[in-house]
Amino acid sequence: MDRATPFPRIGVALDYAFTDERHTAGRPAMARAADARLGEPGPFSGIDGAAETGTARKFLERGLAPLHFAVLRARYGQRKSPCKYCGCAGDHLEWLTAIRALAAELADFLAMPSVNSEMRMDLLRRHFEGKDGVGLEDLAKRHDCSLSTSKRASAKTASWIKGARKAKTSEPAVYGIEQGAHAAAEKLLRDGGFIP
C-alpha cells in the first residue's frame, strides 16, 4: 500500500495524534495490530511512527484554537492510563485537562443556575465516555437537582458539542464545536500533507 501521505483519512490521523498507546515504540507492529482495543492498525512502527504522529499532534496543537484542540483531545484521546506504581487504571491527565477546559467554556453556553462546575464536568464525561458514563438519574442525585434539569442540561451539552439540526424552518441549525474542530483539523492536516 503505497501512498504519499502518512494517514489514509482524518479519523486515523486524529486517533494516532491523540492516543499515546498507538505510537508506543516499545511494541512491535504485529502486537499493536492484534490489540482489538485500538481498532484499525496504522502504517507505523517503531521510532519513525512515533515521530510522525508526534509531528501531526504538534501541528494540530499549534494550528487549532484551544477549544478545538480540547474537543478533539476529549474525543480521540486516551481516557485511561495505568498508574506506574499500582497498575490501576485512572483518568489520563491530558484527557482530564481537555474535559476541564471544555467545562469552563460550556459555562457560557449552558447558563443554568442549577448546573455547577462539577455537574458540567460530569455532563462532558458522560458525553465522551458513552455507555461507560454516569446515567442521568445518578447525575441528578449526585448534584441535587431534578431529573428534568439533568436531561435539559445533557441535551444542551450534546447540541453544543455535536451541533443540532434546526427544529423549525425559522430556526437556524446549531453548528457544534466538534464539527468546527474536525473541519479545521482536516484543513490543517490536508494542507500539511498528513492526509490525502
N, C-alpha and C positions, 0 to 999 in steps of 0.2 A: 504494500500500500504506500505509494509514493505521492506525497503532496507537498506543496511549497509552504504551507502554514503548519505550525505545531499542533493546533487543535482543530478537529473537524467542524465544531459548531460552538455557539456561545455557552450552552449549558455545560459542556465538558470543560471548557476553559475556566468557567466560574467554579465548577466543582474542584478542579485542581488548584486554582489560585487560593481558595479559602479553606481547604481541608489539609491539615498537616499530615494525616495518615497517608494521603495519596502520593506524596512525593518524599517518602522516607527513603533515604539512600541505603539503609541497612537491610531492607527487604528485597529479595530478588523479584523480578517482574512476574514470574510464574506464581509466586506466593501471593502477590497482590492481586493477580488475575483470579485466583481461586477464592479469594475472600468475597463472599456474596454480599457482605455489608456495604462494600464500596461500589457496587454496581459495575458499570462498564469499565474495563481496563483501558488505560490510555497507552500512548505510544512510548512512554518514557520509562527509563530505569536508571538507577544509579545517580551519580552526581550531576550528569547533564540534565536529567529530568527535573531534579530539584532546582537547578539553576534556571531552567526555562520557566517553570511555574512560579518561582520567586520573582523573576523579572516581570511576568504578567501581573502578579499581585502588586508589585511596587508601581507598575504602570497605572493600574486601577486606582491605587491609593493616592497617587499624585494628581490624576486627571479627573476623578469624580468629586462631586460635592460630598462633604462629610455625611450628610443624611443618606445619600445614595450608597455610599460605601458601607454605612452601618446596616442598611436594609439588606444589601447583598451578603454581608458577613453573617447576619442573622439567618438568612435563608439557606445559604450554601455552606456556612462554616461548621466546623466540628463542634457539636454541642457538649459532648462529654470528653473528659480526659482522665486517665488514671493517675492517682496520687503516686508519686515516686517512692513514698515511704511505705504505705499500707496496701497499695494496689486497688483501692476502692475507686469507683468512678464518681467524679464530681463535675460540676459545671466548668466548661472550658472558659478561662478568663477573658479571652478575646471575644467569645460569643456573648458572655455576660456584659461586657463593656458595650457591645453593639446594642444589646437589649436596653441597657440603661440610657444610651444616647437616644434611642427611639422613644423611650418612655418620656424623656424630657421634651421632645418635640411633639409627642402626642398630646401633652397637656394643653397646648394652644388649640388643637383641633377638637378635642373631646369636650372641654369646658363644662363638665358636670360636677356640681359641688359635692356630690356624694362619692365621687371617684378620686381617691388619693393616689399618691405616687406608687405605693406598694401594689395597689389594685391595677394601675396601668402596667406595671412590670408583669403581674400575673396574667393580664389580658394578652400582652405580647408573647409571653412564654406559651400560653395556651394556643395562640395562633401559629407560632413557629414550631412547636413540638407536636402539633396534630393530635393524634389519638392518645399520646402519652401525656398530654397536658391536663390540667385540672378542669373538672366539669363546671358548668355554670351554677349549679346548686351549691357546690362546695365553695365556689368563688364568692357567692352571695353570703354564705355563712361566715366565711373567713373574714370578710370585710364589713360585716354587719350592715348589709343593705338588702333590698328586696330582690327577688329573682328577676322581676321585670327590669330593674335598673341594671343588673348584670347582663341581661340579654341585650338591652339597648346599647350599653357600653361596648359589648362584644361586637355587635353589628356595625357600630360606628368605627371601631378599631379596624375591622375587616375591610370596610369600604375605604378607609384612609390608606391602608396598605395596598390592597388589591385594585381598588377602584370600583365603581359601580355603574351599571347601565342606568340610563335615565328612566325614571319611573313613569313619567308623563312626557308627552311631546314638548311641553313648555319648559321642562326642567333639563338643564344640561347634564351630560354624563360626568361622573366624578373620575378624574384621572388619578390613579393610585401612585404612591411614591415608588412602589416596586416596579410598575410599568415604566416610569421615568428612569429609574436606575438601570433597568435592563436595556432600554433604548440608548442611554448614554454609554453604558459599558460596551454594548455591541459596536457602537460607532468608534469608541476608543480602540477596542481590540482589533477591529477591522482595519482602521487607519494605521495601527501599529504593526500589522502583518501577522497577528496571532491567530486569526480565523479567516476563512475564505470569504 
